[in-house]
Amino acid sequence: MSQTASSRHGHLTLNTDGRPHPLQNVLAVFAAACGLVAVVSAWYPSTHLVGSWAGLVGLLTAFWSQMISATTAERWINVCAMIASGIGLLFGLGHGGLY
């Protein structure tokens, strides 16, 4: 009974099935990063160009990543990335669009 809490629960991974999925993991994390940039840019109307393009790229990447995802953890990140990218895209379009 000398196990610590961290050794009992393991480490954070997207490969919950025990097999590596490098493409799916990279796409999910990239889509989440684009969604984060899009949402942060939504707070500043002068960054509508960055926010709208990051939202569009993040949304398309998250859609593709969702189609090829292999684990539930990847799907959670993809859905969160879709929501964040969509919000960022819509705010970016509302403040001036893609150009």
Rosetta constraint file for C-alpha pairs under 8 A:
AtomPair CA 3 CA 7 HARMONIC 6.25 0.50
AtomPair CA 3 CA 8 HARMONIC 6.30 0.50
AtomPair CA 4 CA 8 HARMONIC 6.23 0.50
AtomPair CA 5 CA 9 HARMONIC 6.39 0.50
AtomPair CA 6 CA 10 HARMONIC 6.03 0.50
AtomPair CA 6 CA 11 HARMONIC 7.43 0.50
AtomPair CA 7 CA 11 HARMONIC 7.98 0.50
AtomPair CA 14 CA 25 HARMONIC 6.78 0.50
AtomPair CA 14 CA 71 HARMONIC 7.11 0.50
AtomPair CA 14 CA 73 HARMONIC 5.30 0.50
AtomPair CA 14 CA 74 HARMONIC 5.91 0.50
AtomPair CA 15 CA 19 HARMONIC 6.04 0.50
AtomPair CA 15 CA 20 HARMONIC 5.98 0.50
AtomPair CA 15 CA 21 HARMONIC 6.69 0.50
AtomPair CA 15 CA 71 HARMONIC 6.62 0.50
AtomPair CA 15 CA 73 HARMONIC 7.57 0.50
AtomPair CA 16 CA 71 HARMONIC 6.38 0.50
AtomPair CA 16 CA 72 HARMONIC 7.69 0.50
AtomPair CA 16 CA 73 HARMONIC 7.11 0.50
AtomPair CA 17 CA 71 HARMONIC 6.81 0.50
AtomPair CA 21 CA 25 HARMONIC 6.08 0.50
AtomPair CA 21 CA 70 HARMONIC 7.44 0.50
AtomPair CA 22 CA 26 HARMONIC 6.09 0.50
AtomPair CA 23 CA 27 HARMONIC 6.15 0.50
AtomPair CA 24 CA 28 HARMONIC 6.12 0.50
AtomPair CA 24 CA 65 HARMONIC 6.19 0.50
AtomPair CA 24 CA 68 HARMONIC 6.83 0.50
AtomPair CA 24 CA 69 HARMONIC 5.67 0.50
AtomPair CA 24 CA 70 HARMONIC 7.30 0.50
AtomPair CA 24 CA 74 HARMONIC 7.34 0.50
AtomPair CA 25 CA 29 HARMONIC 6.18 0.50
AtomPair CA 25 CA 74 HARMONIC 6.73 0.50
AtomPair CA 26 CA 30 HARMONIC 5.94 0.50
AtomPair CA 27 CA 31 HARMONIC 6.02 0.50
AtomPair CA 27 CA 61 HARMONIC 6.67 0.50
AtomPair CA 27 CA 62 HARMONIC 7.24 0.50
AtomPair CA 27 CA 65 HARMONIC 5.75 0.50
AtomPair CA 28 CA 32 HARMONIC 6.20 0.50
AtomPair CA 28 CA 61 HARMONIC 7.84 0.50
AtomPair CA 28 CA 62 HARMONIC 6.48 0.50
AtomPair CA 28 CA 65 HARMONIC 6.07 0.50
AtomPair CA 28 CA 74 HARMONIC 6.20 0.50
AtomPair CA 28 CA 77 HARMONIC 6.15 0.50
AtomPair CA 28 CA 78 HARMONIC 5.61 0.50
AtomPair CA 28 CA 81 HARMONIC 7.83 0.50
AtomPair CA 29 CA 33 HARMONIC 6.16 0.50
AtomPair CA 29 CA 77 HARMONIC 7.44 0.50
AtomPair CA 30 CA 34 HARMONIC 6.23 0.50
AtomPair CA 30 CA 58 HARMONIC 7.47 0.50
AtomPair CA 30 CA 61 HARMONIC 7.77 0.50
AtomPair CA 31 CA 35 HARMONIC 6.12 0.50
AtomPair CA 31 CA 57 HARMONIC 7.71 0.50
AtomPair CA 31 CA 58 HARMONIC 4.57 0.50
AtomPair CA 31 CA 59 HARMONIC 7.07 0.50
AtomPair CA 31 CA 61 HARMONIC 5.60 0.50
AtomPair CA 31 CA 62 HARMONIC 5.25 0.50
AtomPair CA 31 CA 78 HARMONIC 6.98 0.50
AtomPair CA 31 CA 81 HARMONIC 5.68 0.50
AtomPair CA 31 CA 82 HARMONIC 7.73 0.50
AtomPair CA 32 CA 36 HARMONIC 6.13 0.50
AtomPair CA 32 CA 58 HARMONIC 7.10 0.50
AtomPair CA 32 CA 62 HARMONIC 7.83 0.50
AtomPair CA 32 CA 77 HARMONIC 6.69 0.50
AtomPair CA 32 CA 78 HARMONIC 7.05 0.50
AtomPair CA 32 CA 80 HARMONIC 7.25 0.50
AtomPair CA 32 CA 81 HARMONIC 4.53 0.50
AtomPair CA 32 CA 84 HARMONIC 7.90 0.50
AtomPair CA 33 CA 37 HARMONIC 6.27 0.50
AtomPair CA 33 CA 58 HARMONIC 7.75 0.50
AtomPair CA 33 CA 81 HARMONIC 7.85 0.50
AtomPair CA 34 CA 38 HARMONIC 6.09 0.50
AtomPair CA 34 CA 54 HARMONIC 5.18 0.50
AtomPair CA 34 CA 55 HARMONIC 6.37 0.50
AtomPair CA 34 CA 57 HARMONIC 7.02 0.50
AtomPair CA 34 CA 58 HARMONIC 4.82 0.50
AtomPair CA 34 CA 81 HARMONIC 7.68 0.50
AtomPair CA 34 CA 85 HARMONIC 6.75 0.50
AtomPair CA 35 CA 39 HARMONIC 6.11 0.50
AtomPair CA 35 CA 54 HARMONIC 6.84 0.50
AtomPair CA 35 CA 55 HARMONIC 5.91 0.50
AtomPair CA 35 CA 58 HARMONIC 5.61 0.50
AtomPair CA 35 CA 59 HARMONIC 7.61 0.50
AtomPair CA 35 CA 81 HARMONIC 5.21 0.50
AtomPair CA 35 CA 82 HARMONIC 7.13 0.50
AtomPair CA 35 CA 83 HARMONIC 7.75 0.50
AtomPair CA 35 CA 84 HARMONIC 4.74 0.50
AtomPair CA 35 CA 85 HARMONIC 4.08 0.50
AtomPair CA 35 CA 86 HARMONIC 7.79 0.50
AtomPair CA 35 CA 88 HARMONIC 7.01 0.50
AtomPair CA 36 CA 40 HARMONIC 6.15 0.50
AtomPair CA 36 CA 81 HARMONIC 7.75 0.50
AtomPair CA 36 CA 84 HARMONIC 6.58 0.50
AtomPair CA 36 CA 85 HARMONIC 7.38 0.50
AtomPair CA 37 CA 41 HARMONIC 6.02 0.50
AtomPair CA 37 CA 51 HARMONIC 6.59 0.50
AtomPair CA 37 CA 54 HARMONIC 6.48 0.50
AtomPair CA 37 CA 55 HARMONIC 7.84 0.50
AtomPair CA 37 CA 88 HARMONIC 7.99 0.50
AtomPair CA 38 CA 42 HARMONIC 6.16 0.50
AtomPair CA 38 CA 50 HARMONIC 7.23 0.50
AtomPair CA 38 CA 51 HARMONIC 4.21 0.50
AtomPair CA 38 CA 52 HARMONIC 6.63 0.50
AtomPair CA 38 CA 53 HARMONIC 7.87 0.50
AtomPair CA 38 CA 54 HARMONIC 5.31 0.50
AtomPair CA 38 CA 55 HARMONIC 5.06 0.50
AtomPair CA 38 CA 84 HARMONIC 7.04 0.50
AtomPair CA 38 CA 85 HARMONIC 5.81 0.50
AtomPair CA 38 CA 87 HARMONIC 7.61 0.50
AtomPair CA 38 CA 88 HARMONIC 4.28 0.50
AtomPair CA 38 CA 89 HARMONIC 6.65 0.50
AtomPair CA 39 CA 43 HARMONIC 7.12 0.50
AtomPair CA 39 CA 51 HARMONIC 7.10 0.50
AtomPair CA 39 CA 55 HARMONIC 7.99 0.50
AtomPair CA 39 CA 84 HARMONIC 5.93 0.50
AtomPair CA 39 CA 85 HARMONIC 6.86 0.50
AtomPair CA 39 CA 87 HARMONIC 6.58 0.50
AtomPair CA 39 CA 88 HARMONIC 4.59 0.50
AtomPair CA 40 CA 44 HARMONIC 7.57 0.50
AtomPair CA 40 CA 51 HARMONIC 7.70 0.50
AtomPair CA 40 CA 88 HARMONIC 7.70 0.50
AtomPair CA 41 CA 45 HARMONIC 7.41 0.50
AtomPair CA 41 CA 47 HARMONIC 5.61 0.50
AtomPair CA 41 CA 48 HARMONIC 6.67 0.50
AtomPair CA 41 CA 50 HARMONIC 6.87 0.50
AtomPair CA 41 CA 51 HARMONIC 4.84 0.50
AtomPair CA 41 CA 88 HARMONIC 6.96 0.50
AtomPair CA 41 CA 92 HARMONIC 7.78 0.50
AtomPair CA 42 CA 47 HARMONIC 7.43 0.50
AtomPair CA 42 CA 48 HARMONIC 6.92 0.50
AtomPair CA 42 CA 51 HARMONIC 6.17 0.50
AtomPair CA 42 CA 87 HARMONIC 7.83 0.50
AtomPair CA 42 CA 88 HARMONIC 5.36 0.50
AtomPair CA 42 CA 91 HARMONIC 5.49 0.50
AtomPair CA 42 CA 92 HARMONIC 6.21 0.50
AtomPair CA 44 CA 48 HARMONIC 7.36 0.50
AtomPair CA 45 CA 92 HARMONIC 7.46 0.50
AtomPair CA 45 CA 95 HARMONIC 5.80 0.50
AtomPair CA 46 CA 95 HARMONIC 7.91 0.50
AtomPair CA 47 CA 51 HARMONIC 6.16 0.50
AtomPair CA 47 CA 92 HARMONIC 7.76 0.50
AtomPair CA 48 CA 52 HARMONIC 5.79 0.50
AtomPair CA 48 CA 91 HARMONIC 7.47 0.50
AtomPair CA 48 CA 92 HARMONIC 4.35 0.50
AtomPair CA 48 CA 93 HARMONIC 7.12 0.50
AtomPair CA 48 CA 95 HARMONIC 5.85 0.50
AtomPair CA 48 CA 96 HARMONIC 6.15 0.50
AtomPair CA 48 CA 97 HARMONIC 6.64 0.50
AtomPair CA 48 CA 98 HARMONIC 7.62 0.50
AtomPair CA 49 CA 53 HARMONIC 6.23 0.50
AtomPair CA 49 CA 92 HARMONIC 6.61 0.50
AtomPair CA 49 CA 96 HARMONIC 7.43 0.50
AtomPair CA 49 CA 97 HARMONIC 6.57 0.50
AtomPair CA 49 CA 98 HARMONIC 5.56 0.50
AtomPair CA 49 CA 99 HARMONIC 6.32 0.50
AtomPair CA 50 CA 54 HARMONIC 5.93 0.50
AtomPair CA 50 CA 92 HARMONIC 7.93 0.50
AtomPair CA 51 CA 55 HARMONIC 5.89 0.50
AtomPair CA 51 CA 88 HARMONIC 5.74 0.50
AtomPair CA 51 CA 89 HARMONIC 6.27 0.50
AtomPair CA 51 CA 91 HARMONIC 7.82 0.50
AtomPair CA 51 CA 92 HARMONIC 5.39 0.50
AtomPair CA 52 CA 56 HARMONIC 6.12 0.50
AtomPair CA 52 CA 88 HARMONIC 6.23 0.50
AtomPair CA 52 CA 89 HARMONIC 4.33 0.50
AtomPair CA 52 CA 90 HARMONIC 7.19 0.50
AtomPair CA 52 CA 91 HARMONIC 7.38 0.50
AtomPair CA 52 CA 92 HARMONIC 4.36 0.50
AtomPair CA 52 CA 93 HARMONIC 6.13 0.50
AtomPair CA 52 CA 97 HARMONIC 6.49 0.50
AtomPair CA 52 CA 98 HARMONIC 5.84 0.50
AtomPair CA 53 CA 57 HARMONIC 6.08 0.50
AtomPair CA 53 CA 89 HARMONIC 7.12 0.50
AtomPair CA 53 CA 98 HARMONIC 6.33 0.50
AtomPair CA 54 CA 58 HARMONIC 5.81 0.50
AtomPair CA 54 CA 85 HARMONIC 7.20 0.50
AtomPair CA 54 CA 88 HARMONIC 7.74 0.50
AtomPair CA 54 CA 89 HARMONIC 7.38 0.50
AtomPair CA 55 CA 59 HARMONIC 5.86 0.50
AtomPair CA 55 CA 84 HARMONIC 7.65 0.50
AtomPair CA 55 CA 85 HARMONIC 4.13 0.50
AtomPair CA 55 CA 86 HARMONIC 5.97 0.50
AtomPair CA 55 CA 87 HARMONIC 7.56 0.50
AtomPair CA 55 CA 88 HARMONIC 5.25 0.50
AtomPair CA 55 CA 89 HARMONIC 4.36 0.50
AtomPair CA 56 CA 60 HARMONIC 6.22 0.50
AtomPair CA 56 CA 85 HARMONIC 6.80 0.50
AtomPair CA 56 CA 86 HARMONIC 7.48 0.50
AtomPair CA 56 CA 89 HARMONIC 5.98 0.50
AtomPair CA 57 CA 61 HARMONIC 6.01 0.50
AtomPair CA 58 CA 62 HARMONIC 5.88 0.50
AtomPair CA 58 CA 81 HARMONIC 6.95 0.50
AtomPair CA 58 CA 82 HARMONIC 7.04 0.50
AtomPair CA 58 CA 85 HARMONIC 5.48 0.50
AtomPair CA 59 CA 63 HARMONIC 6.15 0.50
AtomPair CA 59 CA 81 HARMONIC 7.18 0.50
AtomPair CA 59 CA 82 HARMONIC 5.22 0.50
AtomPair CA 59 CA 85 HARMONIC 5.32 0.50
AtomPair CA 59 CA 86 HARMONIC 6.31 0.50
AtomPair CA 60 CA 64 HARMONIC 6.30 0.50
AtomPair CA 61 CA 65 HARMONIC 5.94 0.50
AtomPair CA 62 CA 66 HARMONIC 5.91 0.50
AtomPair CA 62 CA 78 HARMONIC 5.19 0.50
AtomPair CA 62 CA 79 HARMONIC 7.34 0.50
AtomPair CA 62 CA 81 HARMONIC 6.27 0.50
AtomPair CA 62 CA 82 HARMONIC 5.75 0.50
AtomPair CA 63 CA 67 HARMONIC 6.44 0.50
AtomPair CA 63 CA 78 HARMONIC 7.48 0.50
AtomPair CA 63 CA 82 HARMONIC 7.23 0.50
AtomPair CA 64 CA 68 HARMONIC 6.62 0.50
AtomPair CA 65 CA 69 HARMONIC 5.70 0.50
AtomPair CA 65 CA 78 HARMONIC 6.78 0.50
AtomPair CA 66 CA 74 HARMONIC 7.76 0.50
AtomPair CA 66 CA 75 HARMONIC 6.00 0.50
AtomPair CA 66 CA 78 HARMONIC 5.91 0.50
AtomPair CA 66 CA 79 HARMONIC 7.72 0.50
AtomPair CA 69 CA 74 HARMONIC 6.12 0.50
AtomPair CA 69 CA 75 HARMONIC 6.35 0.50
AtomPair CA 70 CA 74 HARMONIC 7.07 0.50
AtomPair CA 70 CA 75 HARMONIC 7.95 0.50
AtomPair CA 71 CA 75 HARMONIC 6.52 0.50
AtomPair CA 72 CA 76 HARMONIC 6.24 0.50
AtomPair CA 73 CA 77 HARMONIC 6.51 0.50
AtomPair CA 74 CA 78 HARMONIC 6.15 0.50
AtomPair CA 75 CA 79 HARMONIC 6.14 0.50
AtomPair CA 76 CA 80 HARMONIC 6.27 0.50
AtomPair CA 77 CA 81 HARMONIC 5.98 0.50
AtomPair CA 78 CA 82 HARMONIC 6.07 0.50
AtomPair CA 79 CA 83 HARMONIC 6.32 0.50
AtomPair CA 80 CA 84 HARMONIC 6.20 0.50
AtomPair CA 81 CA 85 HARMONIC 5.82 0.50
AtomPair CA 82 CA 86 HARMONIC 5.88 0.50
AtomPair CA 83 CA 87 HARMONIC 6.18 0.50
AtomPair CA 84 CA 88 HARMONIC 6.14 0.50
AtomPair CA 85 CA 89 HARMONIC 5.92 0.50
AtomPair CA 86 CA 90 HARMONIC 6.08 0.50
AtomPair CA 87 CA 91 HARMONIC 6.18 0.50
AtomPair CA 88 CA 92 HARMONIC 5.96 0.50
AtomPair CA 89 CA 93 HARMONIC 6.07 0.50
AtomPair CA 90 CA 94 HARMONIC 6.05 0.50
AtomPair CA 91 CA 95 HARMONIC 6.20 0.50
AtomPair CA 92 CA 96 HARMONIC 6.34 0.50
AtomPair CA 92 CA 97 HARMONIC 5.66 0.50
AtomPair CA 92 CA 98 HARMONIC 7.49 0.50
AtomPair CA 93 CA 97 HARMONIC 3.80 0.50
AtomPair CA 93 CA 98 HARMONIC 6.64 0.50
